[in-house]
Amino acid sequence: MTAASVTRAALATVEAADTAATLTGLPVLLLPALVHLVGADCAVWTELDATPGQAAGVPAVPGRVVCCPEPLLTPDLALAVEQHAAGFPLIRHTRPGGDGRPIRRSDLQSMRSFRSSGMYADVACAVGVDQMLAMAVSAGGLHVCISLNRAGPDFTAADVDILTRLRPLLARRIALLPAILAAAGDPQLTDRQREVLLLVAEGLTDTAIAHRLDCSPRTVDKHLEHVYRKLGVSCRAAAIASARLLA
């Protein structure tokens, strides 16, 4: 990409992160933007609990794993990743206790070593990749590993640099998002009103929320009227913003 194209792609990546209203929706929006930014074929987002015990060397237990495109990792492939994690330098670098800064697999391991590894035989060959660029972001007690992967030529130093610049922005965004989930538990809202607020925060329309909750769009609209009144706001965006403050 040209310098102008890279700048536009970087801005689109930041915009994708800012568009996410909940942590649940963040990787769905962010991963495609990151794939485009560095010319990857696929990406994997892995959430872990960033606890002191894990940082001291206790093996991390993956929580949510989001792939782009989906499906990418079958349950058997995801299990294979964890079976080979301890012996794979890139994963050790991005798991709790590792450095976490954006780095290429090739910076840590030769191609010969990689192709003789279990990770290559059991995972990379099945997915069809041999170049990897990964980083970790820790914020709000959550540790996120992001891996960008492709076949063909290696990622460039410029790819590493632009992810290095984006990393603190993503950390701040991740730190903010869980607050919406906590705020939705404010006691002045009913259980159904909290459900509606969370779905609004995910970007769903009234019709989509009605389908999810098995009710009519009019009922959803009435719930939102009550939410707005209780939070002292008048629109969806303001309700989400107020929810963050209530946390």
ABEGO torsion letter per residue (X at the ends): XBAAAAAAAAAAAAAAAAABABAAAAAAAAAAAAAAAAGBABBBBBBBBBBAAAAAGBBBBBBBBBBOBOBABBAAAAAAAAAAAAABAAAAAABBGBAGBBBBAAAABBAAAAAABAAAAAAAAAAGBABBBBBBBBBGGBBBBBBBBBBEBBBBAAAAAAAAAAAAAAAAAAAAAAAAAAAAABAABBAAAAAAAAAAAAGBBAAAAAAAAGBBAAAAAAAAAAAAAAAGBABAAAAAAAAAAAX
